Amino acid sequence: PARRAAGRTRDWLSTPHTRELAARAALPQRGLEARFRRRHGPVSRDEAYAVLWIGLNPVEATTAGTPRQSARGTRVGRHFFERAFLARIYGKGDKPEKVWTRKTFGKGSQRFPVVKMTIPIDEHMEELLPRYEPAAAKMFSERLAHEVDFLLSREGAT
């Protein structure tokens, strides 16, 4: 029962985190799904835990939506990147265009090096994690009680 309760708590916890992180970072939720990875601990009677891994590296700018380039820069969703441009720079083929900017500007500046534009999410996540700790502990105890009650009722019925 503890393993099921931990897994359900983990799944419950990822939903509001994804939703709030998407709202704070002005990103669509589908762009953050890969940042939340779920897995279980070892299968034994003594140990049962669930892991919710959250990737905090910056998200590529194209995750925010469809890029639109103008003379001043590139807009992606609600984010604007000044002097940025759309291009397929590293790699050929069907890869979609990414949003890039040059490291140096001005007269005589070179085409390279370029930097891929990203949107940081780590600060937003650091604010969200402490808020959900008490709620996660409460949810786990409720789920565990529910699972134990279910097993006891099933045992009593047979």
C-alpha positions as CSV (number, residue, x, y, z in Angstrom):
1,P,0.0,0.0,0.0
2,A,2.9,2.4,0.7
3,R,4.2,2.1,-2.8
4,R,0.8,2.8,-4.4
5,A,0.3,5.8,-2.0
6,A,3.7,7.2,-2.8
7,G,3.1,6.8,-6.6
8,R,-0.3,8.4,-6.4
9,T,1.1,11.3,-4.3
10,R,3.9,11.8,-6.8
11,D,1.5,11.8,-9.8
12,W,-0.8,14.3,-7.9
13,L,2.2,16.5,-7.1
14,S,3.4,16.8,-10.7
15,T,0.1,18.2,-11.9
16,P,-0.1,21.4,-10.0
17,H,3.7,21.9,-10.3
18,T,3.4,21.7,-14.1
19,R,0.4,24.0,-14.2
20,E,1.9,26.7,-12.0
21,L,5.3,26.5,-13.5
22,A,3.8,26.9,-17.0
23,A,1.8,29.9,-15.8
24,R,4.8,31.6,-14.1
25,A,7.2,31.0,-16.9
26,A,4.7,31.9,-19.6
27,L,5.1,28.5,-21.3
28,P,2.6,25.9,-22.5
29,Q,2.2,22.9,-20.2
30,R,3.0,20.5,-23.0
31,G,6.5,22.1,-23.3
32,L,7.3,21.2,-19.7
33,E,6.1,17.6,-19.6
34,A,9.6,16.2,-20.4
35,R,10.9,18.1,-17.4
36,F,8.9,16.0,-15.0
37,R,10.1,12.3,-14.9
38,R,8.5,9.7,-12.7
39,R,9.9,6.5,-11.4
40,H,9.4,4.0,-8.5
41,G,12.0,2.8,-6.0
42,P,12.9,-0.8,-5.5
43,V,10.1,-3.4,-5.1
44,S,10.4,-4.8,-1.7
45,R,8.3,-4.9,1.5
46,D,10.8,-2.8,3.5
47,E,11.3,0.0,1.0
48,A,8.7,1.8,-1.1
49,Y,9.1,5.2,-2.6
50,A,8.3,7.2,-5.7
51,V,10.6,9.7,-7.3
52,L,9.5,12.9,-9.1
53,W,12.5,14.3,-10.9
54,I,12.2,17.8,-12.1
55,G,14.7,19.2,-14.7
56,L,15.6,22.8,-14.0
57,N,17.8,23.6,-17.0
58,P,16.5,26.5,-19.1
59,V,13.9,25.5,-21.8
60,E,14.5,26.2,-25.4
61,A,12.7,29.4,-26.6
62,T,10.8,27.5,-29.3
63,T,9.0,25.6,-26.5
64,A,7.0,28.7,-25.8
65,G,5.2,28.6,-29.2
66,T,5.7,29.5,-32.8
67,P,8.5,31.9,-33.4
68,R,7.8,35.1,-35.3
69,Q,10.7,37.2,-36.5
70,S,10.7,40.9,-37.0
71,A,13.3,43.5,-37.8
72,R,14.0,44.1,-34.0
73,G,14.1,40.5,-32.9
74,T,12.0,37.3,-32.5
75,R,8.8,36.8,-30.5
76,V,8.0,33.3,-29.2
77,G,4.7,33.1,-27.3
78,R,4.9,35.9,-24.7
79,H,8.7,36.2,-24.8
80,F,10.6,38.6,-26.9
81,F,14.3,38.2,-27.7
82,E,15.9,41.3,-29.0
83,R,18.3,40.9,-32.0
84,A,17.5,37.2,-32.1
85,F,16.9,35.3,-35.4
86,L,15.5,32.0,-36.6
87,A,17.9,29.6,-38.3
88,R,19.0,26.0,-38.6
89,I,22.6,26.4,-37.6
90,Y,24.0,23.2,-36.1
91,G,22.7,20.2,-38.1
92,K,20.8,19.9,-41.3
93,G,17.7,18.1,-42.4
94,D,14.3,18.3,-40.9
95,K,15.3,19.8,-37.6
96,P,13.1,22.8,-36.9
97,E,14.5,26.3,-36.8
98,K,15.7,27.5,-33.4
99,V,16.0,31.0,-32.0
100,W,19.6,32.3,-31.9
101,T,21.5,35.4,-31.1
102,R,25.1,36.4,-31.8
103,K,27.5,36.8,-28.9
104,T,29.0,40.0,-30.3
105,F,27.4,42.9,-32.1
106,G,28.7,45.9,-33.9
107,K,31.0,46.7,-36.8
108,G,33.2,43.9,-37.8
109,S,31.5,41.4,-35.6
110,Q,31.6,37.8,-36.8
111,R,28.7,35.5,-37.6
112,F,29.9,33.0,-35.0
113,P,29.7,32.2,-32.1
114,V,26.0,32.1,-31.7
115,V,24.0,31.3,-28.6
116,K,20.6,29.5,-28.5
117,M,18.0,31.5,-26.7
118,T,16.4,29.8,-23.6
119,I,13.9,30.6,-21.0
120,P,15.0,30.0,-17.4
121,I,12.6,28.0,-15.1
122,D,14.8,27.3,-12.1
123,E,13.8,30.4,-10.1
124,H,10.1,29.7,-10.5
125,M,10.5,26.1,-9.4
126,E,12.5,27.0,-6.3
127,E,9.6,29.2,-5.2
128,L,7.0,26.4,-5.9
129,L,8.7,23.4,-4.2
130,P,8.5,24.6,-0.6
131,R,4.9,25.5,-1.0
132,Y,3.8,22.0,-1.7
133,E,5.8,20.1,0.9
134,P,3.1,20.1,3.6
135,A,0.4,19.3,1.1
136,A,2.4,16.4,-0.2
137,A,2.9,15.0,3.3
138,K,-0.9,15.3,4.0
139,M,-1.8,13.8,0.6
140,F,0.5,10.8,1.2
141,S,-1.0,10.1,4.7
142,E,-4.5,10.3,3.2
143,R,-3.6,8.0,0.3
144,L,-1.9,5.5,2.6
145,A,-4.9,5.4,4.9
146,H,-7.1,4.9,1.9
147,E,-5.0,2.0,0.6
148,V,-4.9,0.3,4.0
149,D,-8.6,0.7,4.3
150,F,-9.1,-0.8,0.9
151,L,-6.9,-3.8,1.7
152,L,-8.6,-4.4,5.1
153,S,-12.1,-4.3,3.5
154,R,-11.0,-6.7,0.8
155,E,-9.5,-9.1,3.4
156,G,-12.7,-8.9,5.4
157,A,-14.9,-9.6,2.4
158,T,-13.2,-13.0,1.6
